[in-house]
Amino acid sequence: MAEAGQKAPDFDLETDSGDNVKLSRLKGNPVVVYFYPKDDTSGCTKEAQAFTELSSAFAEAGARVIGISPDSVASHGKFRAKYELAVELAADPERTAIEAYGVWVEKSMYGKKYMGVDRSTFLIDAKGKIARAWRKVKVPGHAEEVLEAVKALKA
């Protein structure tokens, strides 16, 4: 399980823009990696919109924001277009990054157990270390809190 202070597990995933994003190539600036369960569901949409609203502030702070879910590249493309999202969305259908960060967990809804993504965010510093980890994220106010942490890193 990925924790603050550890080297961030590397990943190389396809994005909805058709490019690949490889974490180890992004050293030199902070990277915000947020894992979410599913495109176009209420909580995930609100989270992506919150990061989108603050995208220029993250860019000003020198940080790149990448959302990762098990959805396909095509699903990400529809999700981005529908909500005019400004964050990068990476597809992890094989769950390599999701499992490397320890966010594929047993969940329970209405007494039924199933496996799914635990909404989590990781702030990775310019050297590739996890500066901060948020697990079991509650969406309201979360993007703002992450932005403050990014700014604190640069201070």
LINWOPE-V314755 format. One record per residue. RES is the residue in three letters. OMEGA is omega in whole degrees, 0 to 359 (NA if undefined). BURIAL is I if it has 9 or more other C-alpha atoms within 8 Angstrom, else O. D_FIRST is the distance of its C-alpha to the first C-alpha in Angstrom with 1 decimal. Layout:
res,omega,burial,d_first
RES,OMEGA,BURIAL,D_FIRST
RES,OMEGA,BURIAL,D_FIRST
This chain:
res,omega,burial,d_first
MET,182,O,0.0
ALA,182,I,3.8
GLU,177,O,6.4
ALA,180,I,10.1
GLY,180,O,12.0
GLN,172,O,9.8
LYS,181,O,11.4
ALA,176,I,10.3
PRO,181,O,9.7
ASP,173,O,13.3
PHE,177,I,14.7
ASP,187,O,18.3
LEU,177,I,19.3
GLU,179,I,22.7
THR,181,I,23.8
ASP,178,I,26.5
SER,179,O,28.9
GLY,177,O,28.8
ASP,171,O,27.1
ASN,175,O,23.8
VAL,179,I,21.3
LYS,186,I,19.5
LEU,184,I,17.2
SER,177,O,18.4
ARG,185,O,21.9
LEU,180,I,21.4
LYS,180,I,21.2
GLY,177,O,23.8
ASN,177,I,23.0
PRO,178,I,20.2
VAL,174,I,18.3
VAL,178,I,17.1
VAL,177,I,14.7
TYR,180,I,14.9
PHE,181,I,13.7
TYR,187,I,16.4
PRO,190,I,17.5
LYS,176,I,21.0
ASP,170,I,23.8
ASP,170,O,26.9
THR,192,O,25.7
SER,182,O,26.7
GLY,181,O,23.5
CYS,178,I,22.2
THR,180,I,25.6
LYS,180,I,26.0
GLU,180,I,22.7
ALA,178,I,23.8
GLN,179,I,27.2
ALA,177,I,26.1
PHE,178,I,24.2
THR,180,I,27.4
GLU,182,O,29.7
LEU,186,I,28.0
SER,180,I,27.6
SER,177,O,30.6
ALA,176,O,29.3
PHE,180,I,25.9
ALA,178,I,28.0
GLU,180,O,30.3
ALA,177,I,27.4
GLY,184,O,26.5
ALA,174,I,23.2
ARG,180,I,22.4
VAL,181,I,20.8
ILE,175,I,19.1
GLY,181,I,18.4
ILE,173,I,16.4
SER,179,I,17.0
PRO,181,I,17.8
ASP,181,I,21.5
SER,176,I,23.9
VAL,180,I,25.5
ALA,178,O,28.7
SER,178,I,27.1
HIS,180,I,25.6
GLY,179,I,29.1
LYS,180,O,30.8
PHE,180,I,28.4
ARG,183,I,29.0
ALA,183,O,32.7
LYS,185,O,33.1
TYR,181,O,31.7
GLU,183,O,32.5
LEU,180,I,28.9
ALA,178,O,28.5
VAL,178,I,24.8
GLU,179,I,23.5
LEU,181,I,22.0
ALA,181,I,20.0
ALA,178,I,20.0
ASP,182,I,17.2
PRO,179,O,19.0
GLU,179,O,17.4
ARG,180,I,13.9
THR,178,O,12.7
ALA,181,I,11.1
ILE,180,I,10.1
GLU,180,I,8.2
ALA,180,I,6.9
TYR,176,I,5.4
GLY,182,I,4.4
VAL,174,I,7.8
TRP,189,I,10.0
VAL,174,I,10.9
GLU,180,O,14.2
LYS,181,O,16.6
SER,176,O,20.1
MET,181,O,23.2
TYR,177,O,26.7
GLY,180,O,25.7
LYS,180,O,24.4
LYS,179,O,20.9
TYR,178,O,19.2
MET,180,O,16.0
GLY,180,I,15.2
VAL,173,I,13.3
ASP,182,I,12.2
ARG,186,I,14.0
SER,178,I,11.8
THR,178,I,12.9
PHE,174,I,11.8
LEU,183,I,14.7
ILE,184,I,14.8
ASP,185,I,17.7
ALA,180,I,20.6
LYS,179,O,19.2
GLY,177,I,15.9
LYS,177,I,13.8
ILE,180,I,11.7
ALA,183,I,14.4
ARG,178,I,13.3
ALA,174,I,10.7
TRP,177,O,12.4
ARG,182,O,11.1
LYS,184,O,13.8
VAL,169,I,16.1
LYS,189,O,19.8
VAL,185,I,21.7
PRO,178,O,24.9
GLY,185,O,24.7
HIS,182,I,21.1
ALA,178,I,22.3
GLU,179,O,24.7
GLU,179,O,22.1
VAL,178,I,20.0
LEU,178,I,23.3
GLU,179,O,24.2
ALA,177,I,21.0
VAL,181,I,21.8
LYS,179,I,25.3
ALA,178,O,24.3
LEU,184,O,22.4
LYS,185,O,25.7
ALA,NA,O,27.9
